[in-house]
Amino acid sequence: MSPISSHHRFRDPRSTKYDFLTSVLVRCPGCEKVAQVGTAPDPTGGHDQGLFAPRRLICRSCGTAKEWSRGCVALHRDPCEPATDPYFDVRLWLQTETRHGWVWAYNLEHLDLIRRFVQASLREGIPWHDHGRKMTVVARLPAWMQQAKNRDEVLRAIARIHASLLRT
C-alpha cells in the first residue's frame, strides 16, 4: 500500500467564513469591475477587527468609495441566488454558477481552501470527540461539492473564477 501524497490529502484548518471577511472581492456597483471591501480605520480610534469592524468598499477603476459602520451584517444567503458580501449587499466577484448550484468565495484565500478540499482524494475532518470548531467552511460546503463525482465540475468552476480575475 503506497502512502497518500500531501497533494491528495486535506486536513481541515478549522477556518470559518468569518476568517475570510477582512478582504472581500466584489463587483463594483458603479462600473461592474472588481472592487474590494476591507476593514476601514475606526473613526472612534478603536481597534475592532471583528465582524462588526467598520468597512470600506473601494473601486480602483472608477473611484467608487462607500463606508459601512455598525449596520446590519447579512451572512445568510439563498443557495439558488448569486452570493453577496455581508456589508454592502454587493455581488461577490469570485463566483460562478454550475448545474448543481453556485461556487463562491470571499477572496482568493477562501477560494484556494475550497479548491484544495475539492481536489483532495483523502479529506480529514475534525474528530467527533474534538470540542473545537465543528462548523468550518469545508464542513458547511454543499453535499454536491463534496461528492467525488462532481470534483471535475467544481474544479472547472474554480478555474473559471480564477480566469475572471485575469480578464479585469
C-alpha positions in Angstrom: 0.0 0.0 0.0 1.5 3.3 -1.0 1.2 6.4 1.2 -1.0 9.2 0.0 0.9 12.3 -1.0 0.2 15.6 0.6 -1.3 16.8 -2.7 -4.1 14.3 -2.3 -4.6 14.8 1.5 -6.6 17.6 3.0 -6.7 18.4 6.7 -9.4 20.9 7.8 -7.7 24.0 9.1 -10.9 24.9 11.0 -11.4 28.1 9.2 -14.9 29.7 9.3 -16.4 32.2 6.9 -15.6 34.9 9.4 -11.9 34.3 8.9 -12.2 35.5 5.3 -14.1 38.8 5.8 -11.1 41.0 6.2 -10.9 41.5 2.4 -13.8 40.6 0.1 -13.7 41.0 -3.7 -17.0 42.3 -5.1 -18.5 43.6 -8.3 -18.4 47.4 -8.2 -21.9 48.9 -8.0 -20.6 51.8 -10.2 -18.7 50.2 -13.1 -19.2 46.4 -12.7 -15.4 45.8 -12.3 -13.5 44.3 -9.4 -13.7 46.3 -6.2 -12.6 45.4 -2.7 -14.4 45.5 0.7 -11.9 45.8 3.5 -11.7 46.9 7.1 -11.6 50.7 7.4 -10.0 52.8 10.1 -12.3 53.0 13.1 -13.3 56.7 13.5 -13.6 56.3 17.2 -10.0 55.2 17.4 -10.9 51.6 18.4 -9.0 48.6 17.1 -12.0 46.3 16.4 -11.1 44.0 13.6 -14.0 41.6 14.1 -17.2 41.0 12.2 -18.6 44.5 13.1 -15.4 46.5 12.4 -16.0 49.5 10.1 -15.7 48.5 6.4 -14.9 50.4 3.2 -15.8 49.5 -0.4 -13.2 50.8 -2.9 -13.1 50.5 -6.7 -9.8 51.4 -8.2 -11.3 51.5 -11.7 -14.0 54.2 -11.2 -13.2 55.6 -7.8 -16.4 54.4 -6.1 -15.9 54.5 -2.3 -18.5 53.6 0.3 -18.3 53.4 4.1 -20.1 50.9 6.4 -20.1 51.1 10.2 -22.3 49.4 12.7 -25.1 48.5 10.4 -26.5 45.0 9.9 -24.5 42.1 8.6 -26.3 39.6 6.4 -24.4 36.3 6.3 -27.3 34.1 5.3 -27.8 33.7 1.6 -30.1 31.8 -0.7 -28.1 29.0 -2.3 -30.1 29.4 -5.5 -29.0 33.1 -5.9 -25.7 34.8 -6.5 -23.7 35.5 -3.3 -23.3 39.0 -2.0 -20.9 40.5 0.6 -22.4 40.8 4.1 -21.8 44.5 4.5 -22.9 46.3 1.3 -25.0 43.5 -0.2 -23.0 43.8 -3.5 -22.4 40.7 -5.6 -19.2 38.8 -5.0 -16.7 38.8 -7.8 -15.4 35.3 -7.1 -18.4 33.2 -8.1 -19.9 31.2 -10.9 -23.0 29.0 -11.4 -22.8 25.3 -12.1 -25.7 22.9 -12.9 -25.8 22.0 -9.2 -25.5 25.5 -7.7 -23.2 28.4 -7.1 -19.5 28.1 -6.3 -18.4 31.3 -4.5 -15.7 32.7 -2.3 -15.0 36.0 -0.5 -11.3 36.2 -1.6 -8.6 34.1 -3.2 -7.5 32.6 0.1 -11.1 31.3 0.6 -11.3 30.0 -3.0 -7.9 28.2 -2.6 -9.2 26.5 0.6 -12.2 25.2 -1.3 -10.0 24.1 -4.3 -7.7 22.2 -2.0 -10.6 20.5 -0.3 -12.3 19.5 -3.5 -9.2 18.2 -5.3 -8.1 16.0 -2.4 -8.9 12.3 -2.5 -8.4 12.0 1.3 -10.2 14.6 3.4 -9.6 14.6 7.1 -12.3 16.3 9.1 -12.4 17.2 12.7 -12.7 14.2 15.0 -16.1 13.7 16.6 -14.6 13.9 20.1 -12.9 17.3 19.5 -14.8 20.2 21.1 -13.3 22.9 18.9 -14.9 24.5 15.9 -17.1 22.0 14.0 -19.0 24.2 11.5 -16.0 25.1 9.4 -16.0 26.4 5.8 -15.4 22.9 4.4 -17.8 21.2 6.8 -20.5 23.6 5.5 -19.9 23.1 1.8 -23.0 21.8 0.0 -23.1 18.0 -0.4 -22.8 18.2 -4.2 -19.4 20.0 -3.8 -18.2 17.3 -1.5 -19.0 14.4 -3.8 -16.1 12.9 -5.8 -18.4 12.5 -8.9 -18.6 16.4 -9.1 -14.9 17.0 -8.4 -14.0 17.9 -12.0 -17.0 20.2 -12.5 -16.3 22.1 -9.3 -12.6 22.4 -10.2 -13.5 23.7 -13.6 -15.8 26.3 -11.9 -12.9 27.4 -9.7 -10.7 27.7 -12.7 -13.4 29.9 -14.4 -13.5 32.1 -11.3 -9.7 32.5 -11.3 -9.8 33.4 -15.0 -12.4 36.1 -14.3 -9.7 38.0 -12.3 -7.2 37.8 -15.2 -9.8 39.4 -17.6 -10.2 42.5 -15.5 
